[in-house]
Amino acid sequence: MAVEVKELLEAGVHFGHLTRKWDPNMAPYVYMERNGIHIINLYKTAAKIDEAGAALAKIAASGRKILFVATKKQAKDIVAEKAGDINMPYITERWPGGMLTNFVTIRKAVKKMASIDRMKKDGTFMTLSKKERLQVDRLRAKLEKNLGSISDMTRLPGALFVVDIKREHIAIKEAQKLNIPIFAMVDTNSDPRQVDYVIPANDDASKSIDKILTHVASAISGGLAERKAEKDATAAPKEESSKAKAKTEAVVEKDAPKAKAAPAKKAVAEEEE
């Protein structure tokens, strides 16, 4: 869906930080200064949302995951909801150090969570002492809180979407090391050079975060729909082919007794002669 400047304005996306706290590298995205606060150019924001959306849709269509990162209070619930709706992994609690650069260890922790669940299903859990069960339950709850939202992420993500790059600087550094594309909401107090796809926007107000993420999630959803359509289109000829094959086999089987009977009748006729 197209991004309208009016709706961004209503959501307060244009409010930047105090002028004394700004990063000079954000100058191209600043429209003006009012009452000691920088105002973001929403026409540039709208253009950048479209640009980032197109790139994210391509990544989603290729089948790779996009990891959402937002640990600040205002963004937690919004990110969990939007990312959950499109079945994408997200981190809204503390960023686990080495989440990307030491992904193998993180996967082991996720597998530990799955093994605890198996223990509970097969009854092994009940053979433990009361104290051990309590410890296992606590471990499971801790893992669920920190890593439950990335349990389906079996490999490194195709991209990172970050709300507030200053706060999530560790995640940004890890993604940079691994050359993972970074998409982010960047406020006037941050350095946009750290990000591959900049969306200049107010990253403190929940309305602003919600508005940007709605557009981003919509773009990703479009990419996923495209991927599904391609899969269905590929599967259709195969299905038709298998149906045609089955039909042919059925006809052959039906005609087989007749074919066998014909030589037998011929042999009887020859004997009578």
C-alpha positions in Angstrom: 0.0 0.0 0.0 1.2 3.5 -0.8 2.5 5.7 2.0 0.7 9.0 2.5 2.6 11.9 4.1 -0.7 13.0 5.9 -0.9 9.7 7.9 2.7 9.9 8.9 2.1 13.5 10.1 -0.9 12.4 12.1 1.2 9.6 13.8 3.9 12.1 14.8 6.6 10.4 12.7 8.1 13.9 12.0 9.2 14.7 15.5 12.9 14.3 15.9 15.2 14.9 19.0 16.4 18.2 20.5 18.7 20.1 18.1 21.6 19.9 20.6 21.3 16.0 20.5 21.3 15.6 16.8 23.7 13.7 14.6 24.9 15.9 11.7 24.8 12.9 9.3 21.0 13.1 9.6 21.0 16.6 8.0 19.7 15.3 4.6 16.5 14.0 6.3 15.8 17.1 8.5 13.2 19.5 7.2 13.5 22.3 9.7 14.0 23.2 13.4 11.0 24.2 15.6 11.1 25.1 19.3 14.5 23.5 19.7 13.4 20.2 18.0 14.3 18.9 14.6 11.5 18.1 12.2 12.0 15.2 9.9 11.2 15.6 6.2 8.2 13.2 5.8 8.4 13.2 2.0 11.8 11.6 2.3 10.4 9.2 5.0 7.6 8.1 2.7 10.1 7.5 -0.2 12.4 5.5 2.1 9.5 3.4 3.4 8.6 2.4 -0.2 12.3 1.6 -0.9 12.8 -0.5 2.2 9.4 -2.2 1.6 10.4 -3.3 -1.9 13.7 -4.7 -0.7 12.1 -6.5 2.3 9.4 -8.0 0.0 12.1 -9.5 -2.2 13.9 -11.0 0.8 10.6 -12.5 2.0 9.8 -13.8 -1.4 13.2 -15.6 -1.5 12.1 -17.6 1.6 14.5 -16.0 4.0 13.5 -14.7 7.5 13.7 -11.1 8.6 14.6 -10.6 12.3 12.9 -7.7 14.1 14.8 -6.2 17.0 13.2 -3.7 19.5 13.9 -3.9 23.2 12.6 -0.5 24.2 9.3 -0.4 26.2 7.3 1.6 23.6 8.1 -0.8 20.7 8.1 -4.3 22.4 4.4 -5.1 22.1 4.0 -3.5 18.7 7.0 -5.5 17.2 5.8 -8.7 18.8 2.3 -8.3 17.3 3.4 -7.1 13.8 6.2 -9.7 13.4 4.0 -12.5 14.9 1.3 -11.7 12.3 3.6 -12.4 9.4 5.4 -15.3 11.1 8.8 -13.5 11.4 11.3 -13.9 14.3 11.7 -11.1 16.7 13.7 -10.1 19.8 11.9 -7.8 22.3 13.8 -8.8 25.5 17.5 -8.3 26.1 19.6 -8.9 22.9 21.6 -12.2 23.6 25.2 -11.4 22.9 26.4 -13.5 19.9 22.9 -14.0 18.7 24.2 -13.7 15.1 28.0 -14.1 15.4 27.6 -17.2 17.6 24.4 -18.5 16.1 25.3 -22.2 16.6 25.3 -21.7 20.4 21.9 -19.9 20.3 20.5 -22.8 18.3 21.7 -25.2 21.0 19.7 -23.2 23.6 16.6 -23.4 21.4 17.1 -27.2 21.0 17.4 -27.4 24.8 13.9 -25.9 25.0 12.6 -28.5 22.5 14.2 -31.4 24.5 12.5 -30.2 27.7 9.2 -30.3 25.9 9.9 -33.8 24.7 10.7 -34.8 28.3 7.3 -33.6 29.4 5.6 -35.5 26.6 7.3 -38.8 27.1 7.0 -38.8 30.9 10.8 -38.5 31.6 10.1 -35.2 33.3 8.1 -36.8 36.0 10.9 -39.2 36.9 13.0 -36.2 38.1 12.9 -35.0 41.7 10.7 -32.1 42.7 13.8 -29.8 43.0 15.1 -30.9 39.5 11.6 -30.4 38.0 11.5 -26.8 39.4 15.0 -26.1 38.0 14.0 -27.4 34.5 10.8 -25.4 34.6 12.7 -22.2 35.4 15.2 -22.9 32.7 12.4 -23.5 30.2 10.6 -20.3 31.2 13.9 -18.3 30.8 14.6 -19.7 27.4 11.1 -19.1 26.2 11.2 -15.5 27.4 14.5 -14.7 25.6 14.5 -17.1 22.6 10.9 -18.4 22.2 10.2 -15.9 19.4 13.1 -17.2 17.3 12.5 -20.9 17.8 11.6 -21.3 14.0 14.7 -19.4 12.8 16.9 -22.4 11.8 19.5 -20.3 10.0 20.9 -16.7 10.0 18.2 -14.2 8.9 18.2 -12.6 5.5 17.9 -9.1 7.0 17.5 -7.2 10.3 14.8 -4.7 11.1 15.7 -2.4 14.0 13.8 0.2 16.0 16.3 2.6 17.6 19.8 1.8 16.3 21.5 3.6 19.3 19.9 1.2 21.8 20.4 -1.9 19.6 24.1 -1.1 18.7 25.2 -4.6 19.6 22.8 -6.1 17.1 23.9 -3.6 14.5 27.6 -4.5 15.0 26.9 -8.3 14.7 24.9 -7.8 11.5 27.6 -5.6 10.0 30.2 -8.3 10.8 28.2 -10.9 8.9 27.1 -8.5 6.1 23.4 -9.0 6.9 21.4 -6.1 5.4 20.1 -3.7 8.1 16.8 -1.9 7.8 16.0 0.6 10.6 13.9 3.4 11.9 16.5 6.1 12.4 15.8 9.2 14.6 17.7 12.5 14.3 20.1 11.6 17.2 21.5 8.5 15.3 24.1 7.9 12.6 22.3 6.7 9.4 25.6 5.5 7.9 25.4 2.3 10.1 22.2 1.2 8.2 21.7 -0.1 4.7 18.1 1.0 4.4 17.3 4.2 6.5 13.7 5.1 7.4 14.0 8.6 9.0 11.4 8.6 11.7 10.5 9.3 15.3 11.6 6.0 17.1 10.3 7.0 20.5 6.5 7.4 20.1 4.4 4.2 19.9 2.1 5.7 17.3 5.0 6.4 15.0 6.5 3.0 15.5 3.1 1.4 14.9 2.6 3.3 11.6 6.0 2.5 10.2 5.8 -1.2 11.2 2.3 -1.5 9.7 3.7 -0.5 6.3 6.8 -2.7 6.7 4.7 -5.8 7.7 2.4 -5.1 4.8 5.3 -5.1 2.3 6.7 -8.4 3.8 3.3 -9.9 3.7 3.1 -9.1 -0.1 6.5 -10.8 -0.6 5.3 -13.9 1.3 2.1 -14.0 -0.8 4.2 -13.8 -4.0 6.3 -16.7 -2.8 3.2 -18.8 -2.1 1.7 -18.0 -5.5 4.9 -19.1 -7.2 4.9 -22.3 -5.3 1.3 -23.0 -6.2 2.0 -22.3 -9.8 4.9 -24.7 -9.8 2.9 -27.4 -8.0 -0.1 -27.2 -10.4 1.6 -28.7 -13.5 3.1 -31.4 -11.4 -0.3 -32.3 -9.9 -1.9 -32.3 -13.4 1.0 -34.5 -14.6 0.5 -37.0 -11.8 -3.3 -37.0 -12.4 -2.8 -37.7 -16.1 -0.3 -40.5 -15.3 -2.7 -42.1 -12.9 -5.5 -41.8 -15.5 -3.3 -43.5 -18.1 -2.3 -46.3 -15.7 -6.0 -46.9 -14.9 -6.9 -47.1 -18.6 -4.0 -49.6 -19.2 -5.1 -51.7 -16.3 -8.7 -51.7 -17.5 -7.6 -52.8 -21.1 -5.1 -55.4 -19.8 -7.6 -58.2 -19.3 -9.0 -57.6 -22.8 -5.5 -57.7 -24.3 -4.8 -61.0 -22.4 -8.1 -62.5 -23.5 -7.6 -61.8 -27.2 -4.6 -64.1 -27.8 -6.4 -66.8 -25.8 -9.5 -66.6 -28.0 -7.2 -66.7 -31.1 -5.5 -69.9 -29.8 -8.9 -71.6 -29.2 -10.1 -70.7 -32.7 -6.9 -72.2 -34.2 -7.3 -75.4 -32.3 -11.0 -75.8 -33.5 -9.9 -75.4 -37.1 
